[in-house]
Amino acid sequence: MNEILARLNDAGNLRKLYDIEVSQKYLVYQNKRYLNFSSNDYLGLSDANLQKQFLSALDTEHLFLMSNPSSRLMTGNTHYYKELEDSLAAFYRKEAALVLGCGFLLNTGILPALTDERDLVVADKLVHASLIDGLRLCNCRWTRFRHNDMEHLESVLKKNRKDYRHVYIVTESVFSMDGDIAPLRKMVELKRQYDCSLYVDEAHAFGVRGEQGRGVAEEQGIIADIDILVATMGKALASQGAFVVCSDELKQILVNRMRTLIFSTALPPISLLWSKFLLEKLPAMADKRKHLADLSEWMRSRIPGNVSASHIIPVIVGDNFETLHLSEELIHKGYWITAVRYPTVPEGTARLRVSLSAAMSRDDVEGFVKELKNIWK
């Protein structure tokens, strides 16, 4: 173990945990407050006033809300699950929704439950680690196409479609490390042409994109064409858990075959209720989405060399130690920003992953960019 830790340290890849407290756009570390540029609270909903509003409406005298010590298929499937899942299905105008403990459980569980050796999965090269781990658990064949390269995707489908019972095309909508956007409309065309299913992870778009907050799929007008739409409630919704919206039939398959659901403890009612409370408010948060989009556009125009089209803006440095140094200097100036290194991103592409929040002001973002340019030559 000492040898492993030494190698990680020598390569600039050693991580550690920080004891911090988070409050909307700030975090506190060792009694000092920092503007938080590494949070996924994209709408700024980690808000004490919202929580007070939520808690004041609860009937806590007669409810046990804080735990749920069972799996959903044993005794953990409280009616709060049904209420949230019904709300999610209605929000997306889909037949059904299924809620799990986190996005990692969904992405590692869905494809192994649906596929066998007669199937093929074709995934974007840069899909999240949770999807890659899910593919490693599959009995099917799987391969990847070059990032956002629709010609390469079509060539893979054209060559392989006839040899498999079913083919799943898998992508994110907003990619978590580069902040760029998948061409979902073109993927819908290809899925129709080659009779495939489309699996889209909207983890970084849910709540943030679209008129109602339903993600890039809403922006591009293709929600109805997505067979498996996954998102998390732990990012823009500032809650806990994740969900898939899909057909009734697919939900039943997952309930019966998805090991990450069958063998996981259920979420406590307090989390399900909080998620439903915020979900109902999402359509009315257009001003927050617009403010976040404006901040993002302004900052993207001032950070050279990035491909982002979203609120996730990479500052690609390359060298691990140089990236760590830049992070430390910015933290010293009051801006909390973490270094992202291999294996999260490819070797030689270490970066600062800037995550903007609707809770931030233009002055906050301008101050960060000014310090970044002063430090990073």
C-alpha positions as CSV (number, residue, x, y, z in Angstrom):
1,M,0.0,0.0,0.0
2,N,2.9,2.4,0.8
3,E,4.3,1.7,-2.7
4,I,0.9,2.5,-4.4
5,L,0.6,5.7,-2.4
6,A,4.1,6.7,-3.2
7,R,3.6,6.2,-7.0
8,L,0.4,8.3,-6.9
9,N,2.2,11.0,-5.0
10,D,5.2,11.0,-7.4
11,A,2.8,11.3,-10.4
12,G,0.8,14.2,-8.8
13,N,-2.3,11.9,-8.5
14,L,-2.6,11.6,-4.8
15,R,-6.0,12.6,-3.5
16,K,-7.3,13.5,0.0
17,L,-10.5,14.4,1.6
18,Y,-11.2,17.9,3.1
19,D,-13.5,18.6,6.0
20,I,-15.7,21.3,4.6
21,E,-19.2,22.9,5.0
22,V,-21.2,24.0,2.0
23,S,-23.7,26.8,1.9
24,Q,-25.1,27.8,-1.6
25,K,-22.3,29.4,-3.5
26,Y,-19.8,29.2,-0.6
27,L,-17.9,26.6,1.3
28,V,-16.1,26.9,4.6
29,Y,-12.7,25.2,5.2
30,Q,-10.7,25.7,8.4
31,N,-12.9,28.7,9.3
32,K,-12.3,30.5,6.0
33,R,-15.0,31.1,3.5
34,Y,-14.4,30.5,-0.3
35,L,-16.5,31.0,-3.4
36,N,-17.2,27.4,-4.6
37,F,-16.3,26.8,-8.2
38,S,-16.3,23.0,-7.9
39,S,-19.9,22.3,-6.9
40,N,-22.6,20.6,-8.9
41,D,-25.3,22.8,-7.2
42,Y,-25.9,24.5,-10.6
43,L,-29.1,26.3,-9.6
44,G,-27.9,27.3,-6.1
45,L,-30.7,25.3,-4.4
46,S,-28.5,24.5,-1.3
47,D,-30.4,27.3,0.3
48,A,-31.3,27.6,4.0
49,N,-34.5,29.5,3.2
50,L,-35.7,26.8,0.8
51,Q,-35.0,24.2,3.4
52,K,-36.9,26.1,6.1
53,Q,-39.9,26.4,3.7
54,F,-39.7,22.7,3.1
55,L,-39.4,21.7,6.7
56,S,-42.1,24.0,7.9
57,A,-44.7,22.2,5.7
58,L,-43.8,18.7,7.1
59,D,-46.0,16.9,9.6
60,T,-43.0,15.6,11.6
61,E,-45.0,14.6,14.7
62,H,-46.5,11.5,13.1
63,L,-43.9,10.6,10.5
64,F,-40.6,8.7,10.7
65,L,-38.7,10.5,7.9
66,M,-35.0,10.1,8.6
67,S,-34.3,6.5,7.6
68,N,-35.5,3.5,5.6
69,P,-33.5,0.4,6.7
70,S,-34.5,-2.0,4.0
71,S,-34.3,-2.5,0.2
72,R,-37.2,-1.4,-1.9
73,L,-38.2,-5.0,-2.7
74,M,-38.3,-6.0,1.0
75,T,-40.0,-3.3,3.1
76,G,-38.4,-0.1,1.9
77,N,-40.9,0.9,-0.9
78,T,-42.7,3.6,0.9
79,H,-45.5,5.6,-0.8
80,Y,-43.1,8.5,-1.1
81,Y,-41.3,6.6,-3.8
82,K,-44.6,6.3,-5.8
83,E,-45.3,10.0,-5.4
84,L,-41.9,11.1,-6.6
85,E,-41.8,8.6,-9.5
86,D,-45.3,9.6,-10.6
87,S,-44.2,13.2,-10.6
88,L,-41.0,12.5,-12.6
89,A,-42.9,10.4,-15.2
90,A,-45.5,13.3,-15.6
91,F,-42.7,15.9,-15.8
92,Y,-41.1,14.0,-18.7
93,R,-44.4,12.8,-20.2
94,K,-43.2,9.2,-20.0
95,E,-45.0,6.1,-18.9
96,A,-42.8,5.4,-15.8
97,A,-39.9,6.5,-13.6
98,L,-37.7,4.5,-11.3
99,V,-35.7,6.1,-8.4
100,L,-32.4,4.7,-7.0
101,G,-29.9,5.9,-4.4
102,C,-27.5,7.6,-6.8
103,G,-26.6,7.9,-10.5
104,F,-23.7,5.5,-10.1
105,L,-26.2,2.8,-9.1
106,L,-28.3,3.5,-12.2
107,N,-25.5,3.6,-14.7
108,T,-23.9,0.4,-13.4
109,G,-27.2,-1.4,-13.1
110,I,-29.4,-0.7,-16.1
111,L,-27.4,-2.1,-19.1
112,P,-26.4,-5.3,-17.3
113,A,-30.1,-5.9,-16.5
114,L,-31.2,-5.4,-20.1
115,T,-28.5,-7.0,-22.2
116,D,-27.0,-10.4,-22.8
117,E,-24.6,-12.0,-25.3
118,R,-27.0,-11.3,-28.2
119,D,-26.8,-7.6,-27.8
120,L,-24.4,-4.7,-28.5
121,V,-23.8,-1.4,-26.7
122,V,-22.1,1.5,-28.6
123,A,-21.1,4.2,-26.2
124,D,-19.4,7.6,-26.6
125,K,-15.7,7.5,-25.8
126,L,-16.2,10.1,-23.0
127,V,-19.2,8.7,-21.1
128,H,-19.0,8.8,-17.4
129,A,-17.0,6.2,-15.4
130,S,-20.2,4.8,-13.9
131,L,-21.4,3.8,-17.4
132,I,-18.0,2.3,-18.2
133,D,-18.2,0.2,-15.0
134,G,-21.7,-0.8,-16.0
135,L,-20.5,-2.0,-19.4
136,R,-17.8,-4.0,-17.7
137,L,-20.6,-5.9,-15.8
138,C,-22.5,-6.7,-19.0
139,N,-22.5,-10.0,-20.7
140,C,-23.0,-8.3,-24.1
141,R,-20.4,-7.0,-26.5
142,W,-19.7,-3.3,-26.2
143,T,-17.6,-0.8,-28.0
144,R,-17.1,3.0,-28.1
145,F,-17.3,5.6,-30.9
146,R,-15.1,8.7,-31.1
147,H,-16.5,11.5,-29.0
148,N,-19.5,13.2,-30.6
149,D,-18.4,11.8,-34.0
150,M,-21.6,10.8,-35.7
151,E,-19.9,9.5,-38.8
152,H,-17.9,7.1,-36.7
153,L,-21.1,6.0,-34.8
154,E,-22.9,5.4,-38.0
155,S,-20.0,3.3,-39.4
156,V,-20.1,1.1,-36.2
157,L,-23.8,0.7,-36.5
158,K,-23.7,-0.1,-40.3
159,K,-21.0,-2.7,-39.8
160,N,-22.5,-4.4,-36.7
161,R,-26.3,-4.0,-36.5
162,K,-27.2,-7.1,-38.4
163,D,-25.2,-9.3,-36.1
164,Y,-27.1,-8.5,-32.9
165,R,-30.6,-8.9,-31.5
166,H,-30.6,-5.3,-30.1
167,V,-28.2,-2.4,-30.1
168,Y,-28.1,0.4,-27.5
169,I,-26.5,3.8,-28.3
170,V,-25.2,5.4,-25.1
171,T,-24.2,9.0,-24.4
172,E,-24.3,11.9,-22.0
173,S,-26.0,15.1,-23.0
174,V,-23.7,17.6,-21.3
175,F,-20.3,15.9,-20.8
176,S,-19.1,16.2,-17.3
177,M,-15.4,17.1,-17.9
178,D,-15.5,19.1,-21.2
179,G,-19.0,20.7,-20.8
180,D,-19.8,20.1,-24.5
181,I,-23.1,18.9,-25.8
182,A,-24.0,15.7,-27.6
183,P,-25.8,15.9,-31.0
184,L,-28.9,14.1,-29.7
185,R,-31.1,14.9,-32.8
186,K,-28.6,13.1,-35.0
187,M,-28.5,10.2,-32.6
188,V,-32.2,9.9,-32.8
189,E,-32.0,9.8,-36.6
190,L,-29.4,7.0,-36.4
191,K,-31.4,5.0,-33.8
192,R,-34.4,5.1,-36.1
193,Q,-32.4,4.2,-39.2
194,Y,-30.7,1.3,-37.5
195,D,-33.5,0.2,-35.2
196,C,-31.6,0.8,-31.9
197,S,-32.5,2.1,-28.5
198,L,-31.0,5.4,-27.2
199,Y,-29.7,5.8,-23.6
200,V,-29.0,9.4,-22.5
201,D,-27.5,10.5,-19.2
202,E,-28.7,14.0,-18.5
203,A,-27.0,14.3,-15.1
204,H,-25.4,17.7,-15.8
205,A,-28.4,19.1,-17.8
206,F,-31.4,18.1,-15.7
207,G,-32.8,21.2,-14.1
208,V,-30.4,23.5,-16.0
209,R,-31.3,23.2,-19.6
210,G,-34.6,23.5,-21.4
211,E,-37.6,25.7,-20.8
212,Q,-38.9,23.6,-18.0
213,G,-35.6,22.2,-16.8
214,R,-35.9,18.9,-18.5
215,G,-32.5,19.0,-20.0
216,V,-30.9,19.0,-23.5
217,A,-33.5,16.6,-24.7
218,E,-36.1,19.2,-24.1
219,E,-34.0,21.9,-25.8
220,Q,-33.7,19.7,-28.9
221,G,-37.3,18.5,-28.8
222,I,-36.6,14.8,-28.6
223,I,-37.6,13.6,-25.1
224,A,-40.2,11.2,-26.6
225,D,-37.5,9.7,-28.8
226,I,-35.2,8.7,-25.9
227,D,-35.8,5.2,-24.7
228,I,-33.8,5.4,-21.5
229,L,-33.3,8.9,-20.0
230,V,-31.2,9.0,-16.8
231,A,-30.5,11.9,-14.5
232,T,-29.4,12.6,-10.9
233,M,-31.1,14.6,-8.2
234,G,-27.8,15.2,-6.5
235,K,-26.6,18.0,-8.8
236,A,-28.8,20.8,-10.0
237,L,-31.7,19.6,-7.7
238,A,-29.4,19.7,-4.6
239,S,-30.9,16.5,-3.2
240,Q,-30.1,12.8,-3.1
241,G,-30.8,9.9,-5.5
242,A,-31.2,9.5,-9.2
243,F,-33.9,8.3,-11.7
244,V,-34.6,6.8,-15.0
245,V,-37.7,7.7,-17.0
246,C,-38.8,5.0,-19.5
247,S,-41.6,2.6,-20.5
248,D,-43.7,0.6,-18.0
249,E,-42.3,-2.6,-19.5
250,L,-38.6,-1.5,-19.1
251,K,-39.3,-0.4,-15.5
252,Q,-40.6,-3.9,-14.7
253,I,-37.5,-5.5,-16.2
254,L,-35.3,-3.3,-14.1
255,V,-37.3,-4.0,-10.9
256,N,-36.8,-7.7,-11.5
257,R,-33.2,-7.8,-12.8
258,M,-31.3,-4.7,-11.8
259,R,-28.9,-5.8,-9.0
260,T,-28.1,-2.3,-7.9
261,L,-31.8,-1.8,-7.1
262,I,-32.5,-5.2,-5.7
263,F,-29.5,-5.2,-3.3
264,S,-29.5,-1.6,-2.2
265,T,-31.1,0.0,0.9
266,A,-33.9,2.4,0.1
267,L,-33.7,6.2,0.4
268,P,-35.2,7.8,3.5
269,P,-38.6,9.6,3.0
270,I,-37.0,13.0,3.8
271,S,-34.9,12.8,0.7
272,L,-37.8,11.7,-1.5
273,L,-40.0,14.5,-0.2
274,W,-37.2,17.1,-0.6
275,S,-36.7,16.0,-4.2
276,K,-40.4,16.2,-5.0
277,F,-40.6,19.6,-3.4
278,L,-37.9,20.9,-5.6
279,L,-39.0,19.1,-8.7
280,E,-42.4,20.9,-8.5
281,K,-40.5,24.2,-8.4
282,L,-38.2,23.5,-11.4
283,P,-40.5,24.9,-14.2
284,A,-40.6,28.3,-12.4
285,M,-36.8,28.6,-12.2
286,A,-36.4,29.9,-15.7
287,D,-34.7,33.1,-14.3
288,K,-32.1,31.0,-12.6
289,R,-31.4,29.0,-15.8
290,K,-31.2,32.2,-17.8
291,H,-28.8,33.8,-15.3
292,L,-26.6,30.7,-15.3
293,A,-26.6,30.6,-19.1
294,D,-25.5,34.3,-19.2
295,L,-22.7,33.8,-16.7
296,S,-21.5,30.7,-18.6
297,E,-21.5,32.4,-22.0
298,W,-19.5,35.4,-20.5
299,M,-16.9,33.1,-18.9
300,R,-16.5,30.8,-21.9
301,S,-15.7,33.7,-24.1
302,R,-12.8,34.6,-21.8
303,I,-11.3,31.1,-21.3
304,P,-9.3,30.2,-24.5
305,G,-9.1,26.7,-25.9
306,N,-12.1,25.1,-24.3
307,V,-15.0,23.3,-26.2
308,S,-17.6,23.9,-23.6
309,A,-21.2,24.9,-24.5
310,S,-22.5,24.8,-21.0
311,H,-22.0,25.9,-17.3
312,I,-19.1,23.4,-17.0
313,I,-16.0,25.1,-18.4
314,P,-12.6,23.3,-18.4
315,V,-9.3,25.2,-18.0
316,I,-7.0,22.6,-19.5
317,V,-3.5,22.9,-18.1
318,G,-2.0,19.5,-19.0
319,D,0.6,18.9,-16.3
320,N,-0.6,17.5,-13.0
321,F,1.7,19.5,-10.8
322,E,1.1,22.7,-12.6
323,T,-2.7,22.2,-12.3
324,L,-2.3,21.5,-8.6
325,H,-0.3,24.7,-8.2
326,L,-2.9,26.7,-10.0
327,S,-5.6,25.3,-7.9
328,E,-3.7,26.1,-4.7
329,E,-3.1,29.7,-5.8
330,L,-6.7,30.3,-6.6
331,I,-7.8,28.8,-3.3
332,H,-5.4,31.1,-1.5
333,K,-7.2,34.0,-3.2
334,G,-10.6,32.8,-2.0
335,Y,-11.8,30.7,-4.9
336,W,-12.3,27.0,-4.2
337,I,-11.4,25.1,-7.4
338,T,-10.1,21.5,-7.5
339,A,-7.6,19.9,-9.9
340,V,-9.0,17.1,-12.1
341,R,-6.4,14.6,-13.1
342,Y,-6.0,11.1,-14.5
343,P,-7.9,8.7,-14.5
344,T,-10.9,11.2,-14.4
345,V,-9.5,12.7,-17.6
346,P,-6.9,11.3,-20.0
347,E,-3.3,11.6,-19.0
348,G,-1.8,15.0,-20.1
349,T,-5.1,16.8,-19.9
350,A,-5.2,17.7,-16.2
351,R,-7.5,20.7,-15.7
352,L,-9.5,22.9,-13.5
353,R,-13.2,22.0,-14.0
354,V,-15.1,25.2,-13.4
355,S,-18.7,24.6,-12.4
356,L,-20.8,27.8,-12.3
357,S,-23.9,28.2,-10.2
358,A,-27.0,30.5,-10.6
359,A,-26.3,31.6,-7.0
360,M,-23.2,33.4,-8.3
361,S,-23.1,37.1,-9.4
362,R,-21.3,38.5,-12.4
363,D,-18.8,40.1,-9.9
364,D,-18.1,36.6,-8.5
365,V,-17.2,35.2,-11.9
366,E,-15.3,38.3,-13.1
367,G,-13.2,38.2,-9.9
368,F,-12.4,34.5,-10.5
369,V,-11.4,35.1,-14.2
370,K,-9.2,38.1,-13.2
371,E,-7.3,36.0,-10.6
372,L,-7.0,33.1,-13.0
373,K,-5.4,35.2,-15.7
374,N,-3.1,36.9,-13.1
375,I,-1.8,33.5,-11.9
376,W,-2.0,31.3,-15.1
377,K,0.4,32.7,-17.8
